[in-house]
């Protein structure tokens, strides 16, 4: 058997291999109009309201990292998938796969973190399941969470909604989560501490939805594959181009230094507390003003524009005045960070 016949770590990275796995092995058998939207959460009508449903699994290593742990990550990751569809989160489910020998005290700490994140926006965990696997076969703890939310029937922030001329905004510094996890895993120390940005995004997203209405076109959280993967998804789904300015992209010195040490591009590194916002150009300043009034969006900045040139491609204007095309990451540069 060749590598093409086997599942690789890169198939979980959110890049080209992930897309190919879904397109060739999963989507054809499960094909339906809701799934074909290929968003991180499914939107479907119900009597009197639009329900949004999502599910996700978390396998981060290490379980505890600067700024959070797998419990915080599991709650925030799922709640944020709902928020990125413009849906107010209401309920979570919790599935635990525990490895024999995992400390009970650590489990209590993880569950408390998950509960704190959910309760911060009034979300309840209403169902769950627990399994235990043999020692050495479970990575300590894996978590699956599913989430249910409700959105206004007038809301649409699907990735295909981007239009030429739209403003592209990121809500803060990028790469913080991926590099915080990696620094703990590798035992790296920097003058400025690296800390994950993991956070629940709904308190930042809700005022944006209310104020901008239909002028808010796309919401996307740049998790696996980072900002590059998020922008490539938008460009492909909307059949448009995206141009961003490297000088405008906010990166902390600590993340920039860590990425330089490890040979990584901050644009490709995962985030768990940031969003990519695409809105009508006339609403860009209002969007930035609203975002900067929230704790999570205080460093929001416009990084680029949607264009009718180079459909399906993302182009970076470099710091030295050149241009280069940003390609969807092939696999997972940093394994097990979410």
N, C-alpha and C positions, 0 to 999 in steps of 0.2 A: 504494500500500500504506500502511496505517496502522501506528501503533506496535503495535497488537494483532496484526499479521501478522509482526512482526519480533522477533528476540531482542534484549533490552535488557540493560544491565549489571545491572539490578535482578533479573534472572532468576537470577543467581548469588549473591544475597545471603542465602539461607536463610530468607526471609520469605514473604509471601503470593504473590508472583510465582513464586518457586521452587516452592512447593507446587502452584500452578496448572499450571505447566509439567509437573511430574511427573504430576499427576492427569489432565491432558488429552492429553499428547503421548507420554509414556513408559510409564507404568504399564499402560494398557489393552492395549498390544501385548505386554508382557512378563509379563502377569498370572500369578501362581502363589502358593500359600499362604505360601511363605517370604518372597517380596518384599512381600506384602501386610502384613507386620508393620511395615514402614516404619521399622525401626531403622537405625542407622548401620552395623551389621554384621549379617550373616546367620548365624543359628544353624541347624544341620541335623545330624541324627543320623548317626553312622557306627558301624561295629561296635565296641562296647565303649567309646565315648566320644562327646561332643558337640563337633563342630568348629564354629568361628566364623570366618567369612571376610569381609573387607572390602576396599574399594579407594577411593582418593581421589587427587585431583590438586591441585597447589599452584602458584600463579601470583603469589606475593607480590611487591610492588613497594614499597620497594627490596628487592633480594635479600639484603642484609645490613642488619640493624637492631639497635638496642640489646637485648642479651640473647640474640641468636640469628641465624639465617639460614635460607634456604629449605631447607637440608639438615636442620637440627635440626627445623624445622617439619614436613617431610615424614615423618620417622621418628616424631616424637611424635604427630602427628595421626592416623596410621594405627594405631599401637600403642594410643593412647588409645581409639579406636573399639572395639578388641577388649576393652580393660579395662572399658569401659562396658557390655559384655555379660557381665561377670564371667569373662572368658576370659584365661587366662595366654597371652601372646604367645610364639610360637616362631619364625616365619619371616616374612621380608619379600621382596617383589620390588621392583625399581627400574627405572622407565622414565624416560629423559631425552630431552627435546626441547631441543636447544641451537641458539642463533642464531649464524650465522656472525659471527666477530669477538669472541665471548665469551672473556675471558682464561682461559687454561689454569690459571693460578695460582688464579683464583677458583673454577674447577671443582674443583680439588684441595681447596680449603678447604671447599667445600660438601659434598663426599663425605666428608671427614674428620669434619665435624660430624654428618652422618647416621650414619656408622659408630659414632661415640662414643655417640650416643643409643641406637642399637640394642644395642651391646655392653654398655651399662650394666645391662641386664637379661638378658643372655645370648641375645639374638635374632640370628639369622644372616640375611644377605641372600643368597638362594639362586638368584635368576634375575633377568634384566634385559634391557633393550633400549635402544639409543641411536639417535636420529635428529637430523640437522642440517638446519635450514631457512635460507633466504636471509636476508641481512642486512636488518634492519628488519621482519622478519615473525615474530619469536619471543619478544620481551620478554626477551632474554638467556638465560634458562633456565626451563623449566617441568619439573616432576617429577610422575610418577605412581608411587604405591606401593600395593601390595596386601599384606595381612597375613593370616596364618593363626594361630589360637590354639585352645586347648582349654579347655573349662569343665566343671565338675562337673555331672552330670546333675540334681542337686538344686538347682542355681542358676537363679534367674529374676529378672532385674532389668529387665524390659521396661517401657516407659513407661506401659503400660496397667495396671500393677499398683498404682498409687497408690490409697489408700483414705482415706475421711474420717477425720480425727483424726491422720493421719500427720504427722510432723515434716518440715519442709523445711529442709535445711542447705546452705550453700555452704562450700567448703573453704578459702576465702581471699578476698583483695581482688579486686574485679572490674574489668574494663576495661583491665588493664595491657597486654595484647598489642596490642589495636587502637590504643591511644593512643601506644604506643612506635613502632609502624610509622608512624603518621600524623605524629608529631612529626619523625621523620627525613625523611619525604617532604616535609613543608612547611618544614623548617628551623627548627622552633620550639625555643626554649630556655626552660627553667623552672628555678627555684631548686633544686628537687629533681628529680633525673634520672628520666626515664621509662624503664622497662626491661620488655621482654616477659617474661611468666610461662611461656613455652614450656617444657614439661617432660614426662617420661614419668610417667604417673599410676599404673602398676601397683604400685610399691612402697608407695603410699599405700592403694590399693584392696585389695590382697591381705589384709592383716590385718583389714580391715573385713568382707570376705566370710567369713573364717574365724570371726570372733567373733560376728557378728550372724546368720549363717545366713538362715533364712526371714524374719527380722524386717527384713532389708534388702530393700526393695521395688523401688526404682528408682535407677539411676545414669544420669546424663546429663552430657556435657561441653558447657558453654555457649559454643560457638564462634561461627559466624556467627549474627548476630541476638542474641547475648549471652544473659544470664539470662532476659530477657523471652521470647525465642523458645523456650528450653528449657522454661520453665514453661508456656507456651501449648501446646506439644506434649504435655506431661504431662496438662494439664487436658482437652485435647480427646480424647486417646487413652483416658483413664480415665473420661471423662464425669463429672468432678468439678470442684469449684472449688479455687482456690489463693488464699490470702490471705497477703501478705507485708508486713512493716513496713519502711518506708523508713529509719527510724533504725537498724535492725538490719543493713542491707546494708553490708558493709565496702568502702569506697572510699578510696584514698590521696588525700591533699591534691593531689598532682601530677596524678593522673587527674581528680579533680574540677575542678581549675583548667583543665586542657586541654579537658575536655568543655564547661565553661562558655564558654571562648574560642571554641570551634567550634560551639556550639549543639547539643551532643549529650547524650543521656541515657546515663550509665554502664551502666544496665541493658541497653541495646541494643548495647553495644560488645563485640567478640569477646574471648574468653579462650582460651588454649591450654595452661594448666596448672592449671585448676580443674575441679571437678565439682559438680554439684547432686546431693545425696543425699536420698532420701526413704525414711524408715524408720518402723516402728511407734513410737507415742509413748513406750512404755515402754523403748524401746531408744535414745532420743535422746541421753541423757546418756552412755551407754556409747559411742555412735558418736562423739560429740564428744571424749571422752577418748582414744579410739584415734587419731582423726585428729590431735589436737593433739600426740601423741607422735611424729608423723612430720614431717620437714622441710617437706614440701609442704602439710601440713594444720595447721600450727601456729596459723594465724589462722582456723580453722574456726568458724562461728557458725550458730546456728539463726536463720533469717530469717522463717519463717512456718509455716503449717499447711494441710493439705489439708482441704477442707470439702465437705459435701453441698449447700451453698448455691451459687447461680449456676453450675450445671454448665457446664463448658467454658470458663470465664472465669477470668482472673487479676486480682485486685484488690489495689491498693497502698494501704496506710494511710500517708498522707503525714506529713511531719514536723510539720505544723501541725494535724494531727488530722482532716483530710479524707480522702476516698477518691477514687480514680480507677481506671478499668479500664485494664489494660495490654493493648494490641493487638499481635498479631503484626506485627513490622516489615514494611512493604510490600515493600521492596527492600533494597538494600545502601547503608547510609549511608556506609560507608568501603569503596570498591572496592579489590580486590586486596590484601587483608590476610592471606589464607591460601590 
